[in-house]
Each structure stands twice: as C-alpha cells, then as structure tokens.
Amino acid sequence: MEMQFIYADNAATTKMSDVAVKAMLPYLQETYANASSVHILGQRSAAALFSARQQLAQLLHCAPKELFFTSGGSEADNQALISAAAIGRQQGKRHIISTAMEHHAILHTLEALEEQGFTITLLRPQKDGIVTAAQIAAALTDETCLVSVMYANNETGAIQPIKEIGALCRQRGVLFHTDAVQAAGHVDIDVQRDNIDMLSLSAHKFHGPKGVGLLFAKSSIQLTSLIRGGGQERGKRAGTENLPGIVGLAAAFKDAQEQMAPNTAYITKLRDALRAGLEQIPGASFNGSREHCLPGTVNYSFQGVNGEALLSLLANAGICCSSGSACSAGSLEPSHVLLALGLSSEMAQSALRFSLCTYNTMDEVQTIINKVADAVKHLRR
Ligand SMILES: *Cc1c(COP(=O)(O)O)cnc(C)c1O
C-alpha cells in the first residue's frame, strides 16, 4: 500500500483545484490553436485569452492591457526589476530599495543589477518579520528609482504594510513593485487601493497550474522584454501563449477570490489549533507576526533541535513541510529570511514551516502536532 501523507507545504506549491483542472481541459485537446492564428480555432483561443485577461484585470482592479502573462513568479519578478532599472537608468537614478527577506527571484536579480552599477539597499524587517513604511521613508533618496517589497513573506507569512508603502512611493514619485506570489489568492489585492505600480503573482501558489504567472505593470511603465521573438503580450513577452495555463490561472484566481472569506475562516481555525499545539512543545518559539499574517503559514523554531533531522523524521512519518534551511551550493544554509528577522543561525536552522490550505483537516493538524512533539522529544534525548 502506498504511504499515506499529510501535505502541509502549500507555500512551496499547491495541489490544483478541480475548478482549475476543469477550466483547463478544453484548451488541451479542443481549443488548442495558437491564439495568434487567424483561422476559426485560433479565434477561439484568442477569445479565451482575451476573457482570461479581462477577468484577472477585474479582480486586480486594473486594465487588461496592464497584465502580462509570464512563466511564473520568478520571471515576473525579474522583468519588473529589470524594467524599473532601465527606466531609472534613463533618468539617471540608480538606487533601489528592497528587503533582506525577499525571494531569491528578487535578491538574485538585485545582485545582477548591483553588478551593473546600481546601489541596492536591503532593509531588515523588524523582529516580527515586517518592514515598516517609516523604514522605507528613511531609505529613500533622490536617486531611488524603485522600491520592491513582497506582499507577504513565504517563510513566516508576515503581511507587509503594502498600501502605506505604496502611498509613500507614489507621493515621492518612485516606482513601487510588490512580489505578491504568496499573498495572491489568500488576501484581497487591489492594485489601485494599494498604490501598486507593478505586481507579480504565480498560479501554482493558489491551486492553479505550475509554469504560469503574471506581471501587472501600470500602463505608464515601459516594460523591458526578457524574451525576444514574436509580438505576443504587446511585444513585451514573446512566445506562444500558454493558453491552458492562463485559463487555469484565471479560473484558480477567481475561485480563490470568491471563496476567500470561507477559506480564510476555515484555514485560520486549523492554523490556530496548530499554533496552540506546537506552543505546548518545550522550547518552541514562534517566528513572524501573529496578527499581520497569511491564514495558513506557521513557522516555529525548536531550540536545540536540528531542523533537518526534524524534517527527515517528519518525512518518515508522512508529513510534508519545510525547514528553516535551504540547500545552497551543496551545503545547508540557514534561511536568509529567518536570519533577517534576527534569529541566530542555530535558531534559524531549527525552524519548521507548515503551510495549510482548505484541503487540510483538523485531524491532520492533530497528527502534525503529535508527530512534531514526538520527533522533538526523540531528538532531544
Ligand atoms: C514561489 C515564489 C516565487 C516564485 O514563483 P514561481 O512561479 O515558482 O517562479 C516568487 N516569490 C515568492 C514570494 C514565492 O513564494
């Protein structure tokens, strides 16, 4: 018999929803034409592409022409930063502000821009994993061309004061990008209300397909294309559109948006039970913000315990979650996010992240708590 498992790693990726799978199916074998083809089937593909874009624009409160489909969150992040840097270069502004807890799609792109002569300020979040608008204000200079702050963090789930940071940037005439890959589908996003100039999201983090995402860029922003070729996405992203993926993205996002209130209520109940249970474990300490956070993300360090050993015991027990370390160049490095919060390497390396979704149950949460408690006890012996 195949081993039973509990999936609590939804911040890494999610299972596709029935809604998204059903929406995609017709575009795999029926309406499979290239959306650029002028024939009848191509017109049907173009119509589906048009309505997916329109639906997403409505949900995000922007114009359809401000959306650019990409291969995922990483590509959207790369294109946002590279485009803003190109605009900055034209204006003689070469300073970018971001945070030390961003995803590597942001951090590594910033490293590349630094090599090209940009000055990068990486702000450290407060102990609760939140960067304040006051920190951004203090870092802004006349040279600043871009501020990029993630909407919610992938390890702690901490939600950033995006609306406030956006308002500040708008007032100072600086472009504002947010990596909303963790937040999209889980918290309500409105690019107008939140004063966002550019935003990245990715379908596979909200029960859509992998390999498709989007970049929102206000119509006043001239994007730099990373992929040269045909004129798709108004010349800003060449390559035949991933129509099944785009349709799946739109369906998953609409579903997530429509079900957000009941989903949040359900996941929050599970999350609160998980927090309460893990807090009973001696030496457990909470990482992140208890109030300003995604409903499903839970991160704890377990003092004196090796996170990798813990992870592997849990893996043997059929529990899928993540640790506070990442494999980089063949060695285990403590998470840069937890270090940025001020944790010691040891505490960062003893961390576990659980990320829940609506497919999880209270029984599973109870099993997770029991297995973690057993594993921690075992490792401390
Ligand atoms: C997953 C993730 C990404 C990368 O998205 P992909 O679609 O996997 O490329 C970027 N930023 C954050 C915060 C993420 O969680």
Ligand as a Chemical Component Dictionary entry (heavy atoms), coordinates in Angstrom:
data_LIG
# 
_chem_comp.id                   LIG 
_chem_comp.type                 NON-POLYMER 
_chem_comp.pdbx_formal_charge   0 
_chem_comp.three_letter_code    LIG 
# 
loop_
_chem_comp_atom.comp_id 
_chem_comp_atom.atom_id 
_chem_comp_atom.alt_atom_id 
_chem_comp_atom.type_symbol 
_chem_comp_atom.charge 
_chem_comp_atom.model_Cartn_x 
_chem_comp_atom.model_Cartn_y 
_chem_comp_atom.model_Cartn_z 
_chem_comp_atom.pdbx_ordinal 
LIG C1 C1 C 0 7.127 30.779 -5.188  1  
LIG C2 C2 C 0 7.565 32.195 -5.087  2  
LIG C3 C3 C 0 8.164 32.841 -6.182  3  
LIG C4 C4 C 0 8.495 32.129 -7.450  4  
LIG O1 O1 O 0 7.353 31.819 -8.214  5  
LIG P1 P1 P 0 7.491 30.693 -9.353  6  
LIG O2 O2 O 0 6.163 30.746 -10.049 7  
LIG O3 O3 O 0 7.716 29.400 -8.641  8  
LIG O4 O4 O 0 8.608 31.092 -10.235 9  
LIG C5 C5 C 0 8.497 34.169 -6.032  10 
LIG N1 N1 N 0 8.256 34.839 -4.902  11 
LIG C6 C6 C 0 7.682 34.256 -3.838  12 
LIG C7 C7 C 0 7.428 35.053 -2.614  13 
LIG C8 C8 C 0 7.328 32.906 -3.891  14 
LIG O5 O5 O 0 6.771 32.339 -2.825  15 
# 
loop_
_chem_comp_bond.comp_id 
_chem_comp_bond.atom_id_1 
_chem_comp_bond.atom_id_2 
_chem_comp_bond.value_order 
_chem_comp_bond.pdbx_ordinal 
LIG C1 C2 SING 1  
LIG C2 C3 SING 2  
LIG C2 C8 DOUB 3  
LIG C3 C4 SING 4  
LIG C3 C5 DOUB 5  
LIG C4 O1 SING 6  
LIG O1 P1 SING 7  
LIG P1 O2 DOUB 8  
LIG P1 O3 SING 9  
LIG P1 O4 SING 10 
LIG C5 N1 SING 11 
LIG N1 C6 DOUB 12 
LIG C6 C7 SING 13 
LIG C6 C8 SING 14 
LIG C8 O5 SING 15 
# 
